Amino acid sequence: MSRNTEPPVDVDEAVARINSRGAKIQQEQLERTLSQLQQDGDLTAAQRLAVEQLSERLVERLLAVPRASLQDAARNADDERIETAISLFE
């Protein structure tokens, strides 16, 4: 646990970076996948929506643990853990 005289690390900034990185990866992979599926044949609107929803659910589930860990770090004033998370999701 880091307790020093430096200003506290903003956990909201860390969560925002995680969300931003997750959204970027999700969008890149969604576009790639939809492009590949469309090359193989026509996608219906329902199929496209299903793929989009799947990508959103996967990202949300994958990022839930880092977000929860950051909230725990904030409650415990663990700036080192928050800084590590920020650096991992840049």
N, C-alpha and C positions, 0 to 999 in steps of 0.2 A: 504494500500500500504506500503510495507516494504522498507525503505531506511536507510540502516545502513552501517557500515564500513567493514563488511564482504565481501569477494569476491562475485561477482554476481553468481547466480546459472545458470548453463548452460542449456538453453532451449532445445538445440539439444540433450543433455543427457536425458532430460525428455521425449522428443518425441521418442527417441530411446527405452527407457524403455517401453513406451506405445505400440510401434510397436512390440517389442519383446514379451511382455505379451500377446498381441492380437494374434500374430502368434502362440504362444505356445497353447493357448486355442483353437484356430481355428483348429490346427493340431490334438490335442487330441480329440476334438468333431467330427471332420471329420472321424478319424479312427474308433471311437466308432460307429458312424452312419453307415459307410460303412460296418463295420463288422456285424451289426444288419441286414442291408438290404441284405447282402450276405447270411445270415443264412436263410432268407425267400425265397431265390431263386437267380437265376443268375441275375447279373446286366449287362446290356449292357455297352459298352464303352461310349455311349452317355448319359446314365443314370448316370454313375459314374462321367463323366465330369460335368453334370448338378448339381450334389450334391456338387462337389468341387467348382464350380463357385458360387453357392449359399452361401456356407460357407465363401468364400473370400469376396463377396459383403456385407454380413451381418457384418463381422468384420470391413470392411472398413467404412461402414455407421455408425456403433456404435462408432468408434474411431475418426471420423471426428470432432465431437464436442469438445472432450478433446484436440485434436490437435489445433483447432482454438482458444480455450480458452488459451492454452499455448502461442500461437503466440501473442495474445492480452496481456497476462501478460508480455511477453518479451518487447513489445512496451511500456508498462507502467512501466517497471522496478519493477514489482510486484513479488519479489523473494519469498515471502511467499506462493503465489498461486502456483508457480512453484515447490517449495519444497513439498507442499501438494500433488501435482500430482505425483511427484516422489515416495513419500511414498505410495500412493494408488496403484501404478502399479509395486511394487517390487515383 
